[in-house]
Amino acid sequence: MLWTLCSSLLAAGVGFAVRRTLYDLFSEAVLSHIGDLYDELGELFDRHGVDTGVVSIISRHSPASGTQARAKPSRPRQKRSLVGTLSSLLSPGGRGGNRDGIPGRPSASRSEVRAALNALNGRSARSISEQLTRSLADNQAKNLDPDSRETIAAIEQLVALLQQERSYGDGVRRLLEAVKVPVACEALDDPAILEDSGHPATELFQRIDQLAPYLDVSDGNQEPLLQIIDQLASASPDQNRTQLRDATRKIEALLSHRRETFDHNLAGVVASHRRSDHESLARQRVSAELGARLEGVSAPNLLPRLLSCGWPGLLQRLAAAGDDGKKRFQAYLGVIDYLLKLFPPDCRPGTLDREPRDRLLRLLGRGFADYPVHAARAGELLAEIESGLAEGGEACLRLIEPRVQIDAALLREILDQQLAAVESDLAEPLSDSHWGKRIRALAPGDWIVQQRDDGQVRLINLAWRNGDNSRFVFVDGSGNQVLESCATELEAQFAAGSLALLESRELPIVDRAVERMLKNTFERVERESRIDELTGLLNRHAFARGIEELRRRALNDGSHHALLLLDIDQFAMINDLCGYEGGDRLLKEISGIITAYQRDDAVLARTGDDEFGILLPDCTVDRGYQAAETQRLALEAFRFAWDQNSVPVTASVGIVAIDNTVGSAQGVLKDASSACYLAKRSGRNCSRVFQLSDAELQRKNRLIRSVPVIEEALANNRISLHGQLITPLFMGEGHDHYEVLLRLIDADGKPSDPIDFIAAAEQFDRMRAVDRWIVDSFFAWAKRHRGEIGSIEGFSLNLSGQSVADPAFRDFLRQHLLDGPLPPDRINFEVTETAVVQNLEQVNAFMRDIRSLGSNFYLDDFGSGYASYSYLKSLEVDCVKIDGIFVKDMLSERSSRAMVGSITEIAHHMDKKVIAEYAESEAHIIALRELGVDFAQGYGVGLPQPLSTILRSAAAYG
């Protein structure tokens, strides 16, 4: 009846405050006397001998004798409980089979029924009353009395109705299932428990209902809920009420935690859209500023080129930054004013004085660095400007001619290439239609019901609306954005029924259950083969097909599209911290965030374990970069909550253009991966655009091409060993010895610098194989020349971090030292600071083991790391090799000289020797002696030479 009243009031458009008052009045005037009305109606039917055949109207609490019931219309009327009402609705048809049980058997006592209830199998497909009847019959040869049967069936049906709440997820449904038995036990003693707002069962139902909006409807593996479920399932018959109270307290704590997470993420969403508003205003400002300066102007050729290299995007970013970007905005805007003044119509090409030219170039360079979308073209333009202003003549003329007449259309085209459209120009405010008025009444914090495309329904919360009611943003129960809509779209969705107001939540949960009695639960839709099972997004193969479609379209009509590739930073750490279940949960939440922040025509996919792809049709690379930044910032603002912990989430994003120049879908994905790799190399949590001219990408491609070279060189001995002299700087303080160096033999048989070879081997985990080859080759050479190397005091061999962390390599090296032609104390080993800092304990164990044989260890490239002195204290090395970057500049830079002196002093204090690399001249050697450095190595001491040459020299001077 209350639900019917609610529906009628909603249809009449009655406001919330009035409805709430009417509900209270209706409850007091009608519902409180509903039992009396039912009793009178039942007596009326009985007096006239009417058998309803459908519902037992008379209260179960009336006298058992039918004649007494008919003879005493003035008997005390008892208020029917909700449990009693449900029982009477369920009683016809004999749901439990033989309602009287087996003839001749006694009925079980209330305590026996309670004990049997708590012993039931909660996963059985049979109803509780059926299970209970069988259990009592089989174990105690007793019947279940009709009153108990009807009470239990009523509670079971009530829970089934509650589970049909369309916004409830599996976790809540399972929790309600676990509540069923303890509530049924309580109802056996007191059928009026649901009318008692202070009863633990009623309080628990209300807390579950309050928690439901903050749980993901698609996830049934909520660990805190499972703990409460297990607790309820293990309750003993005499502890049901205590267990219900304890479960209520735990749900209240969980609700508090979820609300905290919701509020945090909600704040991030609101802040993001406020930023978007600022960006829209920034676009308007940039458009106005540029229009005032350029519309109708005959501009020099370099000015539209400057704009196409990202200058408007730079201005928009600074305008959106407010006071923080105000000075730079004016400065970069002043560049345009300066160029217009420098190259007025009919000007003659000439040079510009060095000081103003340098100021202009510095300002342009900083601007292009602040907005690195077109780094390659920007660099070329900067070089042309520098050349033209310095040389004049033809070089300067190319900056001026041909002049370009800039009109509003051209300026708009340039801005549209780089800046997102201004939302206020594209959206209309709410209309005065029925739905427009209803939506206008919504306030931030109101919940509505969303019918999703996959058939599921969830509650979403109005998080933000702009000032003119043209844009609306909604979040889910975790506070993450799930819907952004303009006013006209929102009205259409409400009119179509895909969105609905949730005013019925103002009614108690039990009252809402009545309406759900008439609704069927939906079935899960079979996942198609193109869908990623975990996230529901496209998989990599389907995504590649989407790329191919856009590639062909670009070939046919010259259109431009963008591909974004998001790689979650440090995802392995998240798996370690939260487990694979937590990692999967994070991926689901990230997929939801990505979906919420993309255009309707975007194609989304999970392309790898921790990688997501986004296809943006009809999108320039500039707008793709902006979309990537918006997405990246949304993920950065998101806080992943797991097991009472909050985990930060960031992503590295690669952007690549899809136009008529791309070769294949796989090539596009490869380019996007390269850009993503560059973003990670740039420090993670940033976006990078794929550009063939980028030095980092070229280096990566060189490294990739070096991988097969590694295998071929190792297999065919296309590697040679050289040595470079390390000499003492003070008499009697040491001996000459040689660092063994690697050289790669090129196609002409000449040794070449192996820098890319080594870098590729380190990156692709092949340095252990290279180190083994070096050790094998060196000791084989030493054995062949056993009689000739006696005059050489020693050698040092470089070891990678991969090798010193490998126990198998340690055994391999020990065996060579024990069987070698030289005593171990004449063979030293060099390890780089940056290669070993992640495994200090393993490295020290390795060094202690090898040092026990007599060998020493050098710490190479010292000073290049972030915490060199702390590592020097932790690493058990005998000698420190100062990074050459300090030594080579120490004659011209006081700071480098001070660094060399500092390292030397600290090392000596720790009883360690010091070697200085890059000693390029006699002046370097003198300066090193003045600072007390022990050994020098470099071109001023000796050039790298083949070991055979070193051997001949040693023999000649020996």
C-alpha positions, 0 to 999 in steps of 0.5 A, spaced: 500 500 500 505 504 501 508 503 495 502 504 491 501 511 494 509 512 493 508 511 485 501 515 485 505 521 488 511 520 483 506 520 477 503 526 480 509 530 481 509 531 488 515 534 491 520 530 496 518 534 502 511 533 501 511 526 500 515 525 506 510 528 510 504 524 507 508 517 508 508 519 515 501 520 515 499 514 511 503 510 516 500 513 522 492 513 519 492 507 515 498 502 516 498 502 523 491 499 523 492 494 517 491 488 522 484 490 524 482 491 517 484 484 515 481 481 521 474 484 520 475 482 512 476 475 514 471 475 519 466 478 514 468 472 509 467 467 515 460 469 517 458 468 510 462 462 508 466 465 503 472 461 502 477 465 498 482 460 496 487 464 495 489 468 502 488 466 509 485 473 511 484 471 519 490 472 523 494 466 526 494 469 533 486 468 533 483 462 537 484 456 534 477 453 534 473 455 528 467 456 531 469 460 537 472 465 531 465 465 528 462 466 535 466 472 537 466 478 533 468 482 539 474 478 540 481 482 542 484 484 535 491 483 534 495 487 530 498 483 524 506 483 523 509 483 516 512 476 517 504 474 518 502 478 512 507 475 508 506 468 511 498 469 509 500 470 502 505 464 502 500 459 505 496 457 499 498 451 495 502 448 500 509 450 498 512 446 503 509 439 501 505 436 507 504 442 511 502 437 517 508 433 516 508 425 517 502 423 521 503 420 528 510 424 529 510 430 534 512 437 532 519 439 534 520 444 539 522 451 538 529 450 540 530 444 536 528 448 530 533 453 531 538 448 532 536 445 526 536 451 522 543 453 524 545 446 522 543 447 514 547 447 508 546 454 506 548 452 499 542 447 497 538 449 492 532 447 496 528 452 500 530 452 508 523 450 510 524 443 505 531 442 508 528 443 515 523 438 514 527 433 511 532 434 517 527 434 523 524 427 520 531 424 518 535 426 525 529 426 530 523 423 527 519 429 528 515 434 524 516 442 523 510 445 525 505 449 520 507 456 524 514 455 524 514 453 517 510 459 515 514 464 519 521 461 516 518 461 509 516 468 510 523 470 512 526 466 506 521 470 501 522 477 504 530 476 503 529 473 496 525 480 495 530 484 498 536 480 493 532 483 487 534 490 489 536 492 482 542 496 485 545 490 489 551 487 487 553 479 488 556 481 495 550 484 498 546 479 495 550 473 499 550 477 505 543 477 505 543 470 504 547 469 510 542 473 514 536 469 512 537 463 517 539 468 524 533 472 522 529 466 521 531 464 528 529 471 531 522 471 527 520 464 530 520 468 537 518 474 535 514 475 528 514 483 529 521 483 529 521 487 522 516 492 525 521 494 531 526 499 528 531 497 534 531 490 533 538 488 530 535 484 524 532 491 522 538 495 523 542 490 519 537 490 513 538 498 514 545 498 514 546 493 508 541 498 504 546 504 506 552 500 504 549 498 497 551 504 493 558 504 495 559 497 492 560 495 485 554 491 483 559 487 478 563 484 483 561 479 488 568 478 491 568 483 497 573 480 502 570 484 508 563 482 506 565 475 506 568 475 513 561 478 515 558 472 511 562 467 514 561 470 521 553 469 520 554 462 517 558 460 524 553 463 529 550 458 534 542 458 535 543 462 542 548 467 539 544 469 533 542 476 536 549 477 538 552 475 531 547 480 528 549 486 532 556 484 531 555 484 523 551 491 523 557 494 527 562 491 522 558 494 516 558 500 519 565 500 519 566 498 512 560 503 510 565 509 513 571 506 510 567 506 503 564 513 504 571 516 505 574 513 499 568 515 495 569 522 498 576 522 496 575 520 489 569 524 488 573 530 490 578 528 484 573 528 479 570 535 481 577 538 481 578 535 474 571 538 471 573 544 475 580 544 471 576 543 464 572 549 466 578 553 466 581 550 460 574 552 456 575 559 459 582 558 457 580 556 450 576 562 450 581 567 452 586 564 447 582 565 442 580 572 443 587 574 444 590 571 438 584 574 434 585 581 437 592 580 434 592 576 428 585 576 425 585 580 418 593 581 419 598 579 413 603 575 418 610 573 416 611 566 414 614 564 421 608 566 425 603 561 422 608 555 423 609 557 430 602 556 431 602 550 428 607 547 432 603 548 439 603 555 441 596 556 442 596 549 446 602 552 450 598 558 451 591 555 453 595 550 458 598 557 462 591 560 461 588 555 465 594 555 470 591 561 473 596 566 477 601 560 476 602 561 469 600 568 468 607 571 467 609 566 462 602 567 458 604 574 457 611 572 455 609 567 450 603 572 448 609 577 447 613 573 442 607 574 437 607 581 438 614 581 438 614 577 431 609 582 428 613 588 430 619 585 427 616 583 421 611 588 419 608 588 412 613 590 406 619 589 411 626 588 408 630 581 411 635 583 415 639 581 421 637 582 429 643 583 434 645 578 438 642 580 445 635 580 443 636 574 438 638 570 444 632 572 448 627 571 443 630 564 442 631 562 449 623 564 450 621 560 444 626 554 446 622 554 453 615 554 450 617 548 446 620 545 452 613 546 456 609 544 450 613 538 447 607 535 442 611 537 436 618 537 438 621 535 431 618 540 427 619 545 433 626 544 433 627 545 425 623 552 426 627 554 432 634 552 428 631 556 422 629 562 426 636 562 429 639 562 422 635 567 419 636 572 424 643 571 425 645 571 417 639 575 414 638 575 406 635 569 404 635 565 410 631 571 413 627 572 407 624 565 408 621 567 415 617 572 412 615 570 405 610 568 403 606 572 408 599 569 410 593 573 411 590 570 417 582 570 417 577 568 423 576 561 419 584 560 419 585 561 426 579 557 428 582 551 424 589 552 427 585 552 434 581 546 433 587 542 431 590 543 438 585 545 443 579 541 445 572 545 443 569 549 448 563 546 452 559 552 453 559 553 445 556 546 444 551 544 449 545 547 451 542 548 458 536 544 461 529 545 457 523 547 461 520 540 459 517 535 464 524 532 465 528 538 464 524 541 470 525 534 474 533 534 473 534 541 474 531 539 481 537 534 482 542 537 487 550 534 487 549 528 492 543 525 489 543 518 487 539 516 480 539 509 477 542 507 471 540 502 466 547 500 462 548 497 456 550 490 458 543 489 462 546 491 469 543 497 473 547 501 478 546 507 482 550 513 480 551 520 484 551 527 481 558 529 482 558 536 479 554 540 474 556 547 471 553 554 472 548 554 466 546 547 467 549 544 461 553 539 463 552 534 468 557 529 471 556 522 475 560 518 479 559 510 482 559 508 489 567 508 489 567 516 487 569 514 480 566 518 474 562 513 470 557 518 466 558 525 463 552 528 459 550 534 456 543 537 458 539 535 452 542 528 452 541 527 459 533 529 458 533 524 452 536 518 457 531 520 462 525 520 457 528 513 454 528 510 461 536 509 461 536 513 467 531 514 473 530 518 479 531 514 485 526 517 490 524 510 492 530 510 496 527 514 501 522 508 503 524 503 508 528 497 505 523 492 506 517 496 503 521 497 497 522 489 497 514 488 495 515 492 488 521 487 487 516 481 488 514 482 481 520 483 477 525 477 474 532 478 475 536 478 469 541 473 466 549 475 465 550 476 457 555 471 454 562 474 453 563 474 446 570 472 444 572 479 442 571 481 449 577 481 455 574 477 460 576 481 466 575 488 464 569 487 459 573 491 454 576 489 447 582 485 447 588 486 443 586 482 437 579 486 436 583 492 438 588 491 432 582 490 427 579 497 429 586 500 428 586 497 421 579 500 419 582 507 421 588 506 417 584 504 411 580 510 412 585 514 413 588 511 406 582 512 403 580 519 405 586 522 408 583 523 415 587 523 421 586 519 428 590 518 434 592 512 438 593 512 446 597 507 449 596 507 457 601 502 461 600 502 468 606 504 472 609 499 477 603 494 476 608 488 479 608 492 485 601 493 486 600 485 485 605 484 490 602 489 495 595 487 493 595 480 490 593 478 484 586 479 486 587 486 488 591 487 481 585 484 477 580 489 481 585 495 480 584 493 472 577 493 473 576 500 476 581 503 471 577 500 465 571 504 468 575 510 469 578 510 462 571 508 459 568 514 463 573 519 460 573 518 453 568 520 447 562 516 445 566 514 439 572 512 442 574 504 442 577 502 448 581 495 449 585 492 454 591 490 450 596 487 455 596 485 462 597 492 465 596 496 458 590 499 455 589 502 448 584 508 446 582 509 439 580 516 437 577 517 430 577 523 427 582 526 432 589 530 431 595 528 435 594 535 439 587 533 441 590 526 442 595 529 447 590 533 451 586 527 451 592 523 454 593 528 459 586 528 461 586 521 462 593 521 465 591 526 471 584 522 472 588 516 474 593 520 478 587 523 482 584 516 483 586 512 489 585 505 489 583 502 496 584 495 498 584 491 504 584 498 508 590 500 504 590 506 499 595 505 493 597 510 488 596 509 481 599 512 475 600 511 468 605 512 462 602 514 456 604 513 448 600 517 443 601 516 435 598 519 429 594 514 424 594 517 418 595 515 410 603 514 412 602 508 417 604 501 414 600 497 418 596 496 425 601 492 428 606 497 426 602 503 429 601 499 436 609 498 435 610 505 435 605 507 440 609 502 445 615 506 443 612 512 445 610 509 451 617 506 453 619 513 452 614 516 457 617 511 462 624 513 461 622 520 462 620 518 469 613 515 468 607 518 469 607 522 463 605 522 456 609 522 450 608 523 442 611 518 437 616 522 433 621 518 429 626 524 430 626 523 437 633 521 440 630 517 445 626 513 440 632 512 435 636 510 441 631 504 443 631 502 436 638 501 435 638 497 442 633 493 439 637 492 433 643 490 437 639 484 440 640 479 434 648 482 434 649 480 441 647 473 439 651 473 433 657 476 436 657 471 442 656 465 437 661 467 432 667 470 437 666 477 434 668 480 440 675 482 442 678 483 449 682 490 449 686 493 455 687 500 458 693 502 463 691 504 470 697 507 473 699 509 480 700 517 481 705 516 487 711 512 487 711 505 491 703 506 492 701 501 487 703 497 481 701 498 473 695 494 471 690 493 466 682 494 465 680 489 460 675 492 455 670 489 450 670 491 443 665 489 438 668 487 431 665 490 425 663 487 418 670 490 416 674 486 422 675 493 425 674 494 433 668 498 434 665 502 441 660 497 444 656 502 447 649 500 444 651 492 444 652 493 452 646 497 453 642 492 449 645 486 453 643 490 459 636 492 458 634 485 455 638 481 460 643 478 456 649 481 460 650 474 464 652 471 457 656 476 455 660 476 462 661 469 461 664 470 454 669 475 457 671 471 463 672 464 459 676 468 453 680 472 458 682 466 462 683 462 456 688 467 453 691 467 460 693 460 459 695 460 452 700 466 454 702 463 461 709 464 461 709 471 458 704 475 463 708 474 469 711 481 468 704 484 468 702 486 475 694 485 474 688 485 470 681 488 472 674 485 469 668 488 469 662 485 471 654 486 470 649 487 476 646 481 473 652 477 474 653 478 481 646 477 483 647 470 480 649 464 484 651 460 478 655 465 476 659 466 482 661 458 482 663 459 475 667 465 477 670 461 483 672 455 479 676 460 473 680 463 479 682 457 482 684 453 476 687 460 472 694 461 471 694 467 475 694 468 482 687 471 484 690 477 488 692 479 481 685 479 478 680 484 480 673 486 478 669 492 477 662 493 479 658 499 477 654 503 482 648 503 479 648 496 477 648 493 484 644 498 488 638 494 488 641 488 491 646 490 496 646 484 500 647 479 494 652 483 491 656 484 498 655 476 499 658 475 492 664 480 493 666 476 500 666 470 497 670 472 491 675 476 496 676 470 500 680 467 494 684 474 494 681 478 489 679 485 490 673 489 487 673 496 484 666 500 485 666 503 478 663 510 475 662 512 483 658 519 483 653 518 478 648 515 482 643 518 487 646 516 493 653 514 492 656 516 499 651 511 502 652 506 497 660 507 498 659 505 506 654 499 504 658 496 499 665 492 501 669 494 495 677 495 496 677 501 491 673 507 488 673 509 480 671 516 480 666 517 474 669 520 468 664 526 468 667 529 474 675 528 472 674 531 465 671 537 467 675 538 473 680 543 470 675 548 468 669 547 473 671 548 480 665 544 482 668 538 479 674 539 482 671 539 489 667 533 487 674 529 485 677 531 492 671 530 496 670 523 493 678 522 494 678 524 502 672 520 503 674 514 500 681 514 504 678 515 510 674 509 509 681 505 507 679 505 500 684 506 494 681 511 488 682 511 481 680 517 476 678 515 469 678 520 463 685 523 465 686 526 458 692 530 459 698 531 463 695 537 467 689 532 469 695 528 472 698 533 476 691 536 478 689 529 481 696 528 484 694 535 488 688 532 490 691 525 493 688 521 488 692 514 488 691 511 480 689 514 474 686 512 467 685 515 461 688 517 454 693 521 458 696 515 461 695 510 455 690 508 450 686 502 450 690 496 446 688 489 444 691 484 449 696 481 444 699 488 444 699 489 451 703 483 452 708 485 447 709 491 450 710 488 457 715 483 454 719 489 451 719 493 457 720 487 462 
